[in-house]
Amino acid sequence: MTTLKLRLHAALAATLCAATLLHTAAHAAPQSILFVGNSYTFGRVDPVMSYNTANVRDMTAEMAATNPLGSNAFEPHPWGGVAGIFKQFTVQAGLDYDVALSTRNAASLRGHLLNSNPAGWDLRGNIGSQTWSQVVLQEQSDESLTRRPGLASNPDYFRMYADRIEDYIHQGAEQVYRERDYFPGATNAERTAACVAATGASATACNTLRTIPVNTNASAATEVFLYQTWARPNLVDGAFRTVTDAVTGAVTRTTEPATTFFSSLEDMTEELRLSFERANAEAAADGSGGFAGIAPVGQAFMAAVDAGIATRDMWSDTAASDGLIDLWFDDGTHASTWGSYLSALTLYGQVTGLNPFALGAGEIAARDLGISVADALALQRIAALTLGFSVPEPGTLGLVTLAGLAAATRRRPAVKE
């Protein structure tokens, strides 16, 4: 990006930011948001993992201290992560947000609701601990994909438990069920067989009577969002197997080809998109309120690649020297610092209804994370366009008025009034 273009982008973004702040400062009401997920939400590596921890409630920090079974030594609590970046955005936008996260390594939404974790890890309790203004649900990265031999995917569990958590948040009634009853069949035996075939679970698991207690803090007014994750380069043709050091977390790439399941990033992104849309539609059909929306983080990753801003092939010999943004961490699954920043931008725009591009050249989280102004503006633009915001071209700066921008930067109400 040339110096002139960078200055124009910075000036435009500063104007957008000023307009947004004028509009939101007088209307911001206290909000609470809970991020539910795993390492894609808590960030996996620093500087993201420990970012802004003073202003984010890590609701699993005490649980990990009591029982660290299953935790990684290289991922010490407290965590800030994507939630911490989101918090910084809201501060800049003049919003009053209490931000919390309930996250665990490799946790699925099923694991969050059933508390299928070591003793003392009450993830469901975190969700029901208060009435939230908003909740963001991030599924385990391959759970929503079509089942394939060798891939830890289970789309029926994804849809079932995304919906059950949404019901738990919105309605709060006791849930007593067997997983077999989610599947078609005229008899219990037929439903059990369908459950086993679809999920790969045992007949015993499909027939287990499960009880989810009443959520006394449920509220129909809570907005619940799905966090659509990104295509994983380690599952795409051309990937290499990597080894992660159990103590340091450092990743070493081997020369051995990895087992892959997709021919391109586009293929995996599209499968994720369709799966999340189906989950959204099913949750909306049962009368429980459904989801407020899908944060299309995976589509933002793909848009950055397609726009020539981000590296497509992280396994290429030239990936480190091509001058493009690297959205993925060394293991080909987690986000890099830049990828987490793009995730937070997309979530911020979806949840608040504010244009991420309005954060501008002076955005503080990017500076704290070591992201250049040029990269921050490029990623802000991608997030904004992915969400359907209007982003003026730099050359139109003189034609845009401050008053006009104040209205244009909002896509939907940021807070309930």
N, C-alpha and C positions, 0 to 999 in steps of 0.2 A: 504494500500500500504506500503510495507516495506521501511526502510530507504535506502537500497541499490537501490531498484527499483526507488525510488523517485529521488535519486541522478543521476541515469542513465537517467531518463526522463528529468531531469533538464539540464543535460549536452547536451543531444541530442537536446532539444528544444532551448537551447542557440546557438548551432551550426546552427540550422535551421534559427533562427532569424538573426544571423550574415550574413548568406548567402543571405537571403531575402533583408536585408538592403543594402548589397553591390550591389545587382542587381537593386533595386528600387530607391536608392538615386539619381543616375545619370539620371534617366528617369522620375522622378515624375514631372508631369505638373499640374498646378493649376486645381482643379476640384470643382464643386459645386454639392451638393446633397440635395434633399428635401425629407423628410419622411412625408408621408401623412397617417393619421390614427386616432387612438383614444388612450385609456389608455394602450392598449397592446404595443403601441409605446412610449408613454410618461412615462410609468413605474408604475403608480398607487401609489406606496409607496416608501418612502425613505429607503435606501440611493440612489436608482436608479432614482427616479423622479427628484431630484434636482442635479443629478450628472453632473459635467462638464458644468454647465450652462454658465460660462464665455466664453466658446468656441463654443456654439451652439446658433443659432438664434431661439428663440421661437416666431414664427410669429403670435401666437394667444394671447400672453401675454397682449398686449395693448387692444385687443378686449375684453378680459375677464375683464380688469380693467374698461373699459367703460360700459360694460353690462355683469355682472356675472350671468345672468339668466341661469339656467341649469347647472351651475358649482357647484362643491362640495367644501365646506369649508376646507376639509382635503386634498385638492389637489392644494395648492397655486402655482401660477406661480412665476418665470419662470421655465420651464421644460427643462430637459436635456435628461433623460431617456435612452432608447436603442440607440437613436441617439448620446447621449453624450458618451456612451461606445464606439460606432463605431468610433467617432472622436478620442478618445484616442488611439485606435488601429492604425488608419492611421498615427498619429503622430509617434508612435513607428516604423512603417514600412517605415517612410521617405516620406510619401505622403502628398501633400498639398491640403487639403480639406476644403472648406467652407461648413459647415453643418447647415441645417435649418430643422425645423419641423413645420408642420401645423396640429395640432391635437385638437380634442375635445372629451369630454366624449361620449361614445357610438355612435360616428359618423359613418355612413355608407359611402361608396363611392358615393352612390346616393346623400346623404346629402352634401358631399363635392362639387359635381358639381352643384347641384341645389341651394346651399346656403339655405337649409331648416333649418335655425338656427335663433336665435334671431337677431334682427336688429343690424347691425354693424359687424357681424361675416362673413366676406367675405372670406370664405375658397377657393372658386374658384379663387378669386383674388390673393391669395397666390401662387397658382399653376402657374398662368399666369404672375406673377410679374417680372420674368426674364427668360432668357434661361438657363436651367439647363443642367449639364452634365449627371446627373442621377436623377431619381425619383423612390421612393419606395412606392407602394400602399398597405396599410393594410386595409382589409375589416373588418367590424364589425364581431365579432367572430362566430356567428351562421348564418349570412346572406347567406353564400354559401352552407349551408346544405339543403337537401331535405325538402320541406315543410311538417310539421307535426302539428297537432292540439296542441296548447300550446307552440310551439317553434317559436321564432321570426326569422324564416328563410325565405329567398326569393332568391333562386338561379338565377332566371331570372333577377332580378334587379342587382344582383352581376355581372353577365356576361355582361349585357347591359351597366352598368355604368363603369365597369372596361375598357371596350372597348371605351366608349365615352370619358373617361378621357385620355386614350392613344391617341385617335384621336385629342383631344384638345391640348395635348402636342406636338404631332408630326406634325400635319397638320395645326391646328389653325383656320380652316375655321368656319364661323358661322354655328351653328347646329340648325335647326328648325325642330321639330319632334313632334309626338304624340307617347306615349308609346305603344299604340295599334299596331302601325305599325311594332313593333318588332316581332309580333306574326302572325301565319299563318291564312289565311282566304281569301275568294274571295271578300268579301265585308267589309265595315267598321264595320257593325254590327257583322259579324263573327270574325273579328280581335279584336273588343272590348270584345266580349264574351270570347275569348281565353285569353285575357289579364286579365280579371277579374278572370277567373278560375285559371290561373297560379300564379298570384301575390296576390290575395285576395283584391286588390284595388277596388275602386268603378269605375263604368262606367265613372263618371265625371273625375276622376283622369286619367284613361286610355285615355280619349279623349282630355285632356287639351293640348293646343298647347304650347310647351316649346321652348324657344329660348336661346341658349348659345352663347354669343357674340364672336367675333373674338379674338383669342389669338395672339397678335402681336409678342410675344416672342417664338412662336412655332418653333421647330427645329426637322427635321428628324433625326438628329444626337444624340438626347437625348436618353439615354438608360433608359427604364422603366421596373421596376421589380415588380412582385407580391410577397407579403410577406405571405406565407402560414402559418397560425396560427396553434395552437396545440389543441389536444383533451382536453376537459374540464371535470375534475373529477366530477363536480357538475351536469353533464348531463349523467353520467355513473352509472349503477346499483350499489347500495350500498351507494350512497351519502346521506348526511343529509342536511336539510335546514339550511341556515345560516342567520343571521341578522346583517346588517351593521349600526353602529352608524352614524347618519347624520352629527354629529359635528366632531367627532374624526376619523371616518373611521375604528374604531376597529371592528373586525368581531367576532361574537359569534356563536358557533355551537349549534344548538338545538338537541333534541333527535328525532325530527320528520323526517321521511324519505323524501327526496326530490323527486319531479317528475322527472323521468329520461327517456332518449330516446335511449340509447345505452347500449349494454351488456358488452362492453369492451372499453378500450382506443384504441385498435387496430381497432375496427369497426369505431369509429369516425375519427381516423387518416386517414383511407383508404377512407372514404367518402369525407373528406376534400381534399385529394390528387387528387381524380378523378374529383372533382368539379373544382379545380384550373387548372388541365390539360385541361379540356373542355373550360374554360375561355381563357386560353392561345391559344388554337387551333382556337377558334372563332375570337379572335382579329387578329390572323395571316392571316385569310382568306379574310379580306376585303381590303387588299392592303395598309393599313395605316402605316405599319412598324412593328406592333405587339410588343410583349414584348421581352425584352432581355433575360428573364429567370424567373424562380420561385425560390425564396429562401425557401428551404424546412425546415423551422423552426419546424413545427409540426412533421415531420419525424425525426428530430434530437432529439426532446423530447422523441419520442417513442423508438428511438435507445438507448438512455441513460437508459430507463427503461428496455428494453430487455437485455442490457448488464450487468444488475445488478448494475449499478452505481447510479441510481435514484430510489426513492421509487415509487412503482406502486400504492399502495392503501393509499392515504393520510388520509382516514377515519379510518384506522385501529388503534387499541389501541397501537400498537407498532411502528407506523409511526415516531413518534418523537424520538424514541430510537433505531432505526434499524441500525444507522451508515451510512445510505445512504443519498444522496443529495435529498433535497426537491425542486422540480422544480416549485411547485405551491404555491400561496399565500393561506391564510386561507379560502378564499371564494370559492376555488376550480375552479376559472375561470382565474384570473389574474396570471401572473408569479411571482414567488418569485425573490429575488435578483439573485439567481443562474439561474433561468429560463430566466431572462432578459439577463444575461451574455451569456447564450447559444444562445439566439436569436441574440444578437449582433455579436457573433462569426460566426454564420451561414450567416447572412446578409453580414458581412465583406468579408467572403470567396467568396460568390456569386457575390457580386458587384465588388470587386477589382480583383478577380482571384487569390488572394494570399492564401496560406495555413494557416489557423488559428492556426495550431499546431506550426507554426514557431514563434508565439508570445512568447511562452515559459514561463519558471518559473519566469522570471523577469517582466512579464506583469503588467503594473501599475494599470490598472482599477481594476483588481481582488484584488490587495492589498488595493486600496482605498475603495472598497466595502466590505471588510472584508471576502473575499473568500480565503480559504487556497490555498497554492501552489499545493497541491495534487488534490484538487477539480478543480482548474483552469486547470491543465494539463489534467485531465480526461475529462473535458468538451471541451477543445480545440481538443482533440483527437476525440471525438464523432462528433463534427462539421466537422472536416476534413474528416473523413470517410464517413459521410453522403453526403458530397459534391463530393466524389470520388477522393480525394487527396490520395497520397501514404504517409503513416505514418510508417517509419521504426520502427521495434521493438527495445527496449533498447539495447538488446544484439548485435545489428548490428552496434552500434555507431562507432566502430573502423574501420568498412569497408566503411563508408560513408565519402567522401571527401567534403571539403567545396565547391569546384568548382562544383561538381556534384549536390549538394543540391541547388545551386543557380538556376539551370535550373529546378530541380524537384519540387520546391515549387510553381511554377506558373502553373495554369491550363488554363488560357487564358489571353490576355493582360489586365493589370490593368487600363491602361489609353489609350486614343486615341492619337496617335502621328502623 
